[in-house]
């Protein structure tokens, strides 16, 4: 079973997303957090279950979709590092992901 670590920037990303949703619908925001935590938690048992993002060929990153979010992570053989969360319709800033994934 893999160890799961949320990076501080990824937690901040999720907090921003949820905060924005909560302004209009606090219940939906709460449901989203629960759904994200459940789906990310599955990576402990199935760390290769995320898809390799098309926009990041040849990198160690994978992503899972928890609509309306994409959660990016990398697996080093023992640990799943959650490195970025964003709205699924946004374009990925590869440089940002590379900087966060160095840890």
N, C-alpha and C positions, 0 to 999 in steps of 0.2 A: 504494500500500500504506500502510495506516495505521500510525502509531506506537502502541505499546502501553505503558501505564504502570499498574502496580499501585500504588494508594495504600497508605500504611503501615497505615491502619485495615483495609483489605481483606486485607492480608497477615496482620495479627493475627487477623482473623476466621477465615481459613482455617487458621491455625496452631492456634487453639482447637478448631475442628471436628476437625481431624486428630489433635490430641493426645487428644481424648476417645475417638475411635475406636481409637487406638493402645493405649489402656489395656487393651482386650480383644483387639484383633487388629491387631498392628503391620503385618502383610502387607496387610491390607485398607486400612489408612491409607496405606501407601506407594502402593498401586494408585490410590487416590482422588486423591492429589496428582498423579500422572502423568496421570490422566484429566482433571483440572481444567486442568492446564498445556496439554495438547494441545487441549482444546476452547476455552479462552480464546485460545490462539495463533491459532486460525482467524479470530478477529475482526480480525486484521491485514489479511487479504484480504477478509473479508466483514463489515464493521463493522455493517451493518444487519440481520444475520441473526438477532439476538436478538429476542424478542417484547417488545412494549410491555406492561408489567405492568398487569393490570386494576385493581389498587389504586392506580395512579399515572397516571390519565388526564391528558393535557395537560402532561406533563413530558417532559424529554429522555431519560429513563432507559429502558433496555432490560434484559432479563435472559435468561440462558441457564440451562438446567437440566442439571446434571451430578449426577445422583442419587447421594447424598441432598442435594445442595447446589443452591442458586440463587445465581448470580453476577450482580450488578447492575453496570451500566456506563453510561457516556454517551459519545457520539461527537461531537466538536466540528468535524468536517470533515477533520481531520488526525490527531487523536489519540483513541485509545480509553482512557478512564480507568476502571479497575476500582475501584469505590468500596465494594462491600459483598459479603460472602459470608455465607450463612446456611443453616440446615437448611431444606429445602423445605417442611416442615410448619409452620414457625414463621410467625407473623404479622409482617409488615413494619412497622417503626417509620419512618414517612415522615419525621418530623423528623430522625432520625438520618441518613437518606439525603440529605436536603436539606443538612444541615451538611457532610457529606463531599463532596458534589458541587460545592462552591463553588470548589475548587482549579483 
